């Protein structure tokens, strides 16, 4: 294919006809590079201004790892009291992970008063006596003398055993750890999963395997003559004293209702007010200005601030949460609705006017059909978003699962419950996100 050659005159004519194409300004040539450089300088400034390096270096990453493990595993933490001339006394915390009258396969008292604690097998275990604690690591025994004079770290102690102050720390990896002191041993035994998630130790179904549970529910004799085994299992599940399923589910439903009612009220109030704010609908500059500034005021104050204000005014509960969502959404939806109204096609309005329709009829038949899909679509999106927001404002006292989540985090020991509630919140957000997307697609059509 022959190439088209331009002479000097033709080239000059093209330059004069299309200068913007051939002669680029400085910003057109180097704007992207300059922008990237400014962003890089800004990030470096933020790094030093907020002292990010020191924060990262001083972070308790070991503690963060332990918290993360608590999301998907659980810890049994018995305390074993050591006293001369007495058998080792096993004491438990208040989480009631085991029945007090039942055997525990990894914690076995012996007839001589000692106690064996295994961390997977006897090759990794502790044998506790009143005056001596034997630590078995990979099958190798290491004796730690205990008594009034304190604890003594054996000379052949491996890296997994360290002396810290007046205690010997033993690390068994994921299986757990031990803290040996002069008069007691703190044991932390870790297992995958969530302890007693389905039933607590008071339930007749506690400790059953899945086949045993199904068999008991389907063909087993009635445990309680007044109800079927299925009803009893459901009651025991909801009444689980450790996991509090009934309360958590109730708080989750409260969060969903709080988001729905707040969004609905915001929609019902913002929609008519948006007609006043729209300049092409209400030809009154003062009314337009006042209404738009009202929307700005309502949405400029964050939902969390509104929640704090209403919580202090009316006390904790879902009403302050609904009010916070209502105020914020009224401002945000009002602005969105007003912009949609200002961009309607005037031809439809003029067509309705031409047949002698009243002003309200013009809005009803010439404007509302154009903006209604947008109104509903935006309201659905805000409802979906407010389910997440309702969780956050619940943490400051506005009720719902957010408050329950904050309570679990404050204990610093219920991270498995935190994980449970986070999974529930994610599931709810996922479900309502799909519902919202499906409804929006039906209203405004799928976009490919």
LINMO-V175763 format. One line per field, one symbol per residue. ss: DSSP state (2 for helix, 1 for strand, 0 for the rest). Layout:
BEGIN
ss->???
END
This chain:
BEGIN
ss->0000000222222222202222000222222222222222222222222002222222002222222222221111001110000000111000000000000100111000001111111001111100011111100111111000000100000000111100111110222111110001111111110000000000000000022222222200000000002222222222000000222222222222222222222222222222222000000022222222222222220022222222222200022222222222222222222222220002222222200000222222222222222222222222222222222222222200222222222220002222222222222222222222222222220000
END
